[in-house]
Amino acid sequence: MRMCKFSTWILVFAGTFSVQNLMASPAQSVTSSVESGSGRPQDQRPKSAQLTVATFNIKWYGLGGNMNGTSADEKRDPHLKEFIAKELGTADAIVFEEIVDLARLEKNVLPTKYKCQSYENSNAKHQKVAICVNKKYKLLLSEGEPDYIWEDVMIGRHRPAVVGTVSTSTGKPLLQIIGVHLKAMPNFSSVREEQAKLIASHLVAQSKRIPTVITGDFNTFDNDEDLIQAALDEVGDDFAQINYPEEYTFRSGDMLSKFDRFWVSGAVEPVSVPKVWTACNKDIEATAPEPAANGNPYENISYYNEHISDHCPVIVKLQVPAN
């Protein structure tokens, strides 16, 4: 069992960093392999790949960030296009949440190098989960799966998990990605726990275990992290959450939370500390944040909320072992 959930110091020197483990606790999580490694001599390790994965909740995309909006109200396209190209352009795969109009996202916002997979829903305002992958890879059905969604994770009218396997251009599987957007609001912890258990049951049922990352908007409150971890412990594949020091990934007015997370199976290691876009943690005490000193307006939370989202994307590079 990998131990984690620890405090970290991030030491920055000319664009590089190291991670110092200060205090371990009983909960399970994992830190960067920059520090930990695999414990085997470098020349004895199997060949592996590095894949950069991001999660990004774009508030009610396609409706202008408002559940009561319309397509005509969606004015964020040029800002999102600029922001994603600059801040997430290195990602091999991006899991998006709250996507009402996926076709518009692909046409107007995403770089042409990405191809997305999601699902249909009869509700015209349904917030979809989507996995978008760099076209130098393929997103294939995970082994034994009939399609790209685990529909029962909806538990009625919520959102399914989207699942697929990032593979090489020749079809060699590299990393299974499970994209989630669990039920929101503090008083629905039992629903989120049940959703996590359903995800775990699907993983247990898979005939072949491959390196896996589960990422998205988990809408975690109180002890939800422990409940999700307990559900994943039943899979028997040493799942652990990737820790990072930022306190928040969601920020809107006075509301601040950490919703957007990564869990990885035992064979997967982060190469670096995940990066959370700075706006969600910048000038937390300021009531009226000033424009960014370096001229980047997206570091100003008021500007960011208006033109991008209420969630900040999180991106991490993963070391994926050879299958």
N, C-alpha and C positions, 0 to 999 in steps of 0.2 A: 504493500500500500504506500503510495506516495504521500508524504506529509506536506502540508502547506498552510496557506493562509497566514502570512507573516507580514511584519512591517518591513519596509525597504527604504534604503537611502539610494537615490539615483545620483551618481557622481558624473558630471558632464565635463568632458574635456575635448574641445575642438571637434564636436560632433559625435564623439564616441561616448559610451557609458559602461559602467559596471554595476553589478547589483550586489549589495551586501545584505545578507540575511541577519536580521537583528533578533527576532523573537518568534519561535515556532509555536503553534498552537495545535490542539488535537484535530481541528478540521482539516479536510483534505484539499490541497491545491498544489500548484506546481509553479516553479519559477523558471527563469531563463536558462537554457542549456549553455549559454555563454559562461555561466558559473558552474552548473552542475555536471554537464556532460553525461555520457552514458556509462562511464566507469571502465570502458574497454580501451585498449591502445588504439590510436587513430587508424593504423593500418589493418586492424582486425575487424573494424566495424563494417557492416554490409553497406553497399551503395544505397544512398538515400536521395530524396528530393527535398527542395525547399519550396514551399508554397505560401504566398501571402494572402491572408483571408481577412475580410472586413465585414462589419455589420453596421447598417445605417437605417434608422427609422426616419422616413421623411413624412412629416405630419400631413395626413390626409392628402397625399400627392394625387393630383388630378382634379382636386376641388379647391385649390388655393389655400390649403391648410385648415379648412373649416368643414366640418361634417355637413353643414347646411349650404355649402358653396356649390358652384357649378363649374363646368369645364372653362367657361369664360372668365372665371375668377382666378384661374391658375396663372399667375404672373411670374412665378419663380424660375421658369425654365432657364433663362440665360444665366442667372446667378448659380443655380444648381449645376449647370453644365461647366461653368468656370471652376466652381469649388470642387466638384468630383474629379475633374481632369487633373487638377493640381494636387489635391490632398489624398485621393484614393486611386490615382492613375497607375500606381505600382501593384495594385491588388490583382491577384490571379483569379480570385472569386470574391464577389460581394453578395451578402445576404441583405435584401431590402425588406422593410416592413412598412405597413400602411400605404401600400401602393394600390390606389383605386384604378388608375389608368396605366397599365404596364406598357401598352403599345406606344403611348405618348412618351413615357420615360425612355424607351429604347430609341424612339425617333428624334426627340428634341433635346435629350439630356445626356445620355450615356455616350462615351466614345464608341466608335463603330467596331472596336475590337472585342466588344462584349456581346454575348448572346445569352438570353434569359430563359429560364424555365419557371413556370408557375402553374396555375390551374384556373378553371372557370368557376364562377359563382353567379347564381341567379339574382342576387342582390346587387344592383348597379352601384351601390356605395360600399360594397364589401372591401375591407382593407386586406389586400393580398400580401402574402409572403412570396418572395421571388429569389431565386439563386441565379446570379449573372456571372458567367465564366468567360475568361479570355479565350478567344477563338483558337489560340494555339493549343488549347486542350479541348477535350470533349466532356460534356456532362452526360453520363450514361445512367441508365437504370441500375440501381444497386442490385446485386445478385439476389435472385429470388423474388424481387419486387415487381408487381404488375404495372405500376405507374409511379409517378414522382411525388405522390402525397400519401400521408397516413391520415386518412379522413377522420378516423375515430378520435383523434386528438382535438378535433373541434368541440367535442362534447356538446353536440347540438348545433348552436349557431355561432360558435367562436371561430377560431382559425385552425386549419390543419397544420401539421408539420410538413415541410417540403424537403424531400430527401433525394439525393443523387450522388453519383461517384465521379469525381474529377479524374479523368483518365488522359493518358498521352494520346497523341494523334493516331497512334496505332492501336489504341484500345486497352493499353495496360492500366489497370486501376491504381490510383495513387492515394486518394483521400476521399472518404465518404463525408459529405456535408449534410447536416440536418439543420434546416432553418426554422426558427420558431418565433411566434409572437403569442406568448401566453396571456391568459385572461388578466385584464387590468383591475385596479382598485384594491385597497388594503383588505377589504372584507371578503375577498375571493381566494384566500390562500388555499382552501381545501380543493378548489377547482384546479389551481396551478399544480398542486401536489398530484392530483389525479392525472392531469395532462403529462406530468413527468413520468408517472408510473406507466402510462400507455406507451410513451416513447421507449422506456426501458423494456417493456414487453416485446415491442417490435425488434429491438436490438437482440434480445435473448433468442427470438425466433429465427434470426438470420442464420443460414447454414454455414456461412463463412464469415469470420471476423476480419475486418480490415481496419486500418487506421481511420479514426473518426473524429470529427469536430462537430459539436452542437453549439450553435451560436444564434443570436438574435436578441429580441426584446423579451426578457423573462419577467418583467414587471414585479420584481422581487421586493417584498416588504418583510419586516420583522425576521422570523426564522425561516423564510422561504428557501434561502440558500441551503440550509441544512436538510430541509425536506426534499429538495431536488437531488442533493448529494446522496441521501439515503436511498432514493429511488434508483439512482444510477449505480449504487453499490451492488444492487441485485443483479446487474448485468454480468458481473464477474470479470470485467475487462479493465479494472483499475482506472476508472474515470476520475478526473480531477479538474477543478476549476483553475484557470490561469489567473493569477492575481496581478493587479497593477495598482499603483499608489493613488491615482486620482480618486477623489471621493464621489464625483458625480459624472453621469453621462446624460442626464436629463436636467434641463433648466429652463423654466418659464416663469417670469415674475419672481415671486418668493418661493416657488416650488422647486426643490432640488432633490434628485434621487439618482441612484445607481441601478439602472435597469438592464443595461446592455453588456452581455457577458459571453465567455467562452468556457465550455467544458471539452476536454480532449481525452481520448482513450490512452491507455498506458504507454503505447508505443510512440505517441506523438509528443514532441517537445517544442516549446517556444524558443526561437533563436534569439529573440530580443523581447524587451518589455513592451507590451501593447501600448500603442499611442492613442490617446483620447484627444479629439480636437479641443483646443485650448479654451474656447469660449465658455464651456460648461464649468470651468474651474477658475477662471480668471477674475480677479477683483471681486471675490464673493462678498466682501463687506461693503462694497460701493453700492449706493442706491441708484446712482446714475452713471454707469460706466462711460468713461471717455473713449473716443475713437482710439484704435490701436496706435501706439507710438510709431510702429514701423509702416503704417499706412495700410495695413490689411484690415478692411472694414469687418470681415467675418470674425475677427477676434472680439468685436464689440457685441455683447450678448443681445442687446436690443435690435441691432441691425441683423444679427444672425437669426434671431427668432422670426423676424419679419420676412427675410429673403431666403432662408434655408429651412430650418426646422426647430423643434424644441428638444430634439435629441442630438447629441454629438456622435459622429461615427467613431468606431474603435477599429484599429487595424493592427494585425500582428503577423509576423513571419514565423512559419512552423517548419520544423524538421520532420519529414515524413519518412519512415523506414521503407526499405525495399520489401515488396511483397513476394 
